[in-house]
Amino acid sequence: MYRQDILPKVRQQRLLHDVSLELTYACNLDCFYCYNDRDKPGRPLSLEQYRQLLHDLAQMQTLFLMLTGGEPMVHPHFFEIGRMARDLGFVTRVRTNGHSLGRRNAQRLRDEVDPYVVEVSLHGATAEVHDRQTRVPGSFDRLLNNVANASACGLRCSVVTTPTAWNENQIDEMFSLCQALGVPLRFQGPVAPRDNGDREPLVIQPSPAVWKKVERVTAAQSGLQGSASYSRPETETAAAVSEEAASCSVGVAGVDIDPYGNVQACMHLQRSAGNLHQQSIRDIWERSPLFLEARTRAIEAATQFQQRPPEQLGAPLFCLAVEENCNKGCAGVASRAAQENQPQLIEAVSL
Amino acid sequence: MPEAESRDRIALSSRLRHRAVGDEGVLVHLDSGRVIVVNEVGLFIIQQLAKPISRADLVQAVVDEFEVGPQEAERDMECFLDELGGEQLLAADATDPVQ
């Protein structure tokens, strides 16, 4: 019901269901393939502006809120913003590199923000590979300790990794590591150009064969606790015979808001539909033509995969924003109520 | 507040998040990760339960909002509350603050 009925309704009615807040581009790691454009100019949103934004989003019935970055936990008002999100009833995800998730901060995160999930980034199964990617010695050991801390605090953790030329021979080991930690592992990719078009990260693109391996091992691991999953946008794009089937929810159900208040259709589509320093989120969402344009482009892009599987930079998927950045010169428990006035719990599914 | 009256009050679990999507409601239980969909009347009741409320007041609110008699409203509401309870969506102690 949720996926088959509610999500289509969200898209058809253009309800702002899912919002990503890039709180800052600052980070306490220095990942080689980081996609953020740290030279992007702008004036950061104030705490008061975040308060207004979250109130507006709650009124607009936005359900899912992701706090990301950069590294969101280095934002000076991270916990205040997280508390506001909790108090306003959002289902909050925190996407972090885990470097700041020591015992004290993990407990604060649990007590004050109470996120639905904390997604941490893993770049390899050994310190040598992980730290090579983050360019911060000791970050691997610290991450493992911090994930254990976070889990012990009662935080639901999950791990995300991007296959690269540096870690592609550690796929099995990363699975095993996450199973030992008791946390699920999800692969994402491909390695993409930076949002400013810089193609430097592409030099560590993994071999295309790694995706077959990820798929094979993921299938073998499915059902195990702490097992892996694999983001497969192509399962949506492959059947792009209708608006609903096209790509992600870009332009119809979610937005990204950068640290400077720019509202974008997606965090990698670096065009602003409006800025929160000048307009409210409702004004921007309801009036900017950029979202419809992004949606149209996503549908057009998806149609090319009706006859063939998607492929992009060696990975079996397609992302409109990655393509655009590449071309920058860079790069119920019961059935529905029979009577309308009978309260019904229609469906219960797992996220 | 008298103890009996306090016991009669019900509220949503603080582990629940919910929003309206059109006429329906989407509920997410933070611990189980379950996503639950309720219809328009269910959504109305969920919204009433955001703060502790007595069963009698809840029935009256349903009667006032929808074209339904008190007996039918009470019967259907009890069924619905049983389902919510089964999904761990109600506060064990409605005197606790509800987030």
Contacts between the chains, C-beta under 8 A, distances in Angstrom:
chain1	res1	chain2	res2	distance
A	1	B	37	4.8
A	2	B	26	6.7
A	2	B	35	4.9
A	2	B	37	5.6
A	5	B	37	7.3
A	6	B	21	5.4
A	6	B	24	6.6
A	6	B	26	5.9
A	6	B	37	5.9
A	9	B	21	6.0
A	9	B	22	5.6
A	9	B	24	7.6
A	10	B	21	5.9
A	13	B	21	8.0
A	13	B	22	6.1
A	15	B	21	6.1
A	15	B	22	7.5
A	17	B	21	7.3
A	61	B	19	4.5
A	61	B	20	5.1
A	61	B	21	6.9
A	62	B	19	7.2
A	63	B	17	7.0
A	63	B	19	4.3
A	63	B	21	8.0
A	63	B	26	6.1
A	63	B	28	7.1
A	86	B	99	6.8
A	87	B	99	6.7
A	89	B	17	5.3
A	89	B	18	7.0
A	89	B	19	7.4
A	89	B	99	7.5
A	90	B	17	6.7
A	91	B	17	4.7
A	91	B	28	4.8
A	91	B	30	7.3
A	114	B	30	6.9
A	116	B	17	7.9
A	116	B	28	7.0
A	116	B	30	5.5
A	116	B	33	7.4
A	156	B	33	7.7
A	332	B	36	7.6
A	332	B	37	7.0
A	332	B	38	7.7
A	332	B	83	7.4
A	333	B	83	5.1
A	333	B	86	7.0
A	333	B	87	7.4
A	334	B	83	7.3
A	336	B	39	6.9
A	337	B	39	5.4
A	337	B	41	7.5
A	340	B	39	7.7
A	340	B	40	7.1
A	340	B	41	7.6
A	341	B	41	5.8
A	341	B	66	4.8
A	341	B	67	6.5
A	341	B	68	5.0
A	341	B	76	7.9
A	342	B	39	8.0
A	342	B	41	6.6
A	342	B	76	5.1
A	343	B	38	7.1
A	343	B	39	6.8
A	343	B	41	4.0
A	343	B	42	4.3
A	343	B	44	7.7
A	343	B	45	5.5
A	343	B	62	7.7
A	343	B	76	5.7
A	343	B	77	6.4
A	343	B	79	7.8
A	343	B	80	4.1
A	344	B	38	6.6
A	344	B	39	4.8
A	344	B	41	7.4
A	344	B	42	5.7
A	344	B	80	7.1
A	345	B	36	6.1
A	345	B	37	7.7
A	345	B	38	5.3
A	345	B	42	6.0
A	345	B	80	6.6
A	345	B	83	4.5
A	345	B	84	6.7
A	345	B	87	7.1
A	346	B	24	7.4
A	346	B	36	7.9
A	346	B	37	4.4
A	346	B	38	6.1
A	346	B	39	6.0
A	346	B	42	7.6
A	347	B	36	6.7
A	347	B	37	4.6
A	348	B	34	5.0
A	348	B	35	7.1
A	348	B	36	4.5
A	348	B	37	7.9
A	348	B	87	6.1
A	349	B	34	6.8
A	349	B	35	5.2
A	349	B	36	7.9
A	350	B	32	7.5
A	350	B	33	5.2
A	350	B	34	5.7
A	350	B	35	7.1
A	351	B	28	6.9
A	351	B	33	4.6
A	351	B	34	7.5
A	351	B	35	5.6
